[in-house]
């Protein structure tokens, strides 16, 4: 096509195609096992698909209410209260979104003003900083240090300034697999007490916490819940990432601002899918069994890595496993990730992609939300790394 007759100045000049798209495309081109992008290669329960079909054929194919189907909002609130003890108002304090990423973007856009600062924990998921910058804000990065990837709350406190508008958190944490403890929430509450700082808590992996630990949602902490957006995802919970349905919980005043933006971003979300999810949530086992389900996959994959030269790092939550390749190569992680995809047939994510400066810790991220057969084949191939 001809060049534009005017300069198209980028709002995100430092942003290219996301690493997840790059590695998934390379995996497809090479016929590699895709352990890069975070989606399962197995299906949800057939009952969920049956409910979608039921509602489609029953005629529920027009716009849902802007905030979401009432039955689904009520089910989300009931689940949250049962798990964390906090009761949200389904009419005014929950909104169904087109996935967790849209919820995060909407919350950032609704609350961040030009010149505001938003603290993020690095390594940081790739959608956070662009959302902040598009809103005219500035991302302030607090480092999580390997191998524990724990937050240093004293260091985070030093980053707070009069311009701090928001702290954006993620637990269980992608890509590191670390999880917050109750003491982390207490430290966070102490840090923001007496300020106007809003918390945005990305908790899309809330049901995938291992080794008998419990997920410490900010919803469980009344002082934090009163100033927080909490983001959840049906795609992560029910193995349907391609449906892109999530939700946001927040106190009424915050949610009112959220909905002002939400209505002009997507307005509403797929109606028959919302109704099907409301039906499907009638059985709590469908999320209560998730930790054990993925715990077995984590252990299987980690055991398989024992036959390779990769060294698995601690993984307390999510369906991602970090592995050090320090015994394998001095190559930059982007180079090794591409080489393994082409030569070994296993795609991963270079962890440097989660750092602004491309920091090299010689660590790759693998997704173990895969069938046992896929995980076994991946480990067999990774055993041939040279």
Buried (B, 14 or more C-beta within 10 A) or exposed (E): EEEEEEEEEEEEEEEEEBBBEBBBBBBEEBEBBBBBBBBBBEEBEEEBEEBBEBBBEEEBEEEBEBBBBBBBBBBBBBBBEEBBEBEBEBEBBBBBBBBBBBBBBBBBBBBBEEEBBBBBBBBBBBBBBBBBBBBEBBBBBBBBEBBEBBBBBEEBEEBBEEEBBBBBBBBBBBBBBBBBBEEBBBBBBEBBEEEEBBBBBBBBBBBBBBEEEBBBBBBBBEBBBBBBBBBBBBBBBBBBBEBBBBBBBBBEEBBEBBBEBBBEBBEBBBBBBBBBBBBBBEEEEBBEEBBEEBBEBBEBBBEBBEEBBBBBBEBBBBBBBBBBBEEBBEBBBBEBBBEBBBBBBBBBBBBBBBBEEEBBBBBBBBBBBBEEEBBBBBBBBBBEBE
